Amino acid sequence: MAILNILQYPDPRLYTVAKPVDNVDAKIQKLIDDMAETMYDAPGIGLAATQVNVHEQIIVIDTSENKKKLQVFINPKISTKSGSQDYDEGCLSVPGVYETVTRAESIVVEALDRNGKPFKIEADGLLAVCIQHEMDHLLGKVFVQYLSPLKQNRIKTKMQKMQRGR
């Protein structure tokens, strides 16, 4: 396994729309393992392949306290959304920035697991927020795009200063 490089906002590669995974093979499973290791190391609770510059529809999530309940979503699709909730979101591609975003409160997601087997899950609360946040990455969208233009510019400036300071 390996720790992958996480793209930092406003890197233009974060705006790339991911393609569906055609075949869940050993290469995809190695990528899943590397993404999980990268997410846990960061530390975070979700990571989309787009964030590590792989533009395929793969998400890893673990919202558990003990970090032992990894969930893998390949080619995820939301079939049902209901309600709405405001949540303070952060992102491994936008370190140190937390802003309130409104998302669906409850969702039903259909996807493939790490072995390519289809499954369906109902999610609410933090898990629903996390799935929607990571699916946005697969669509080439970063959570700061939900904010006002003024906040977006402030965050972009802050991130660019941080990156120059490295």
Disulfide bonds with the S-S distance in Angstrom:
none
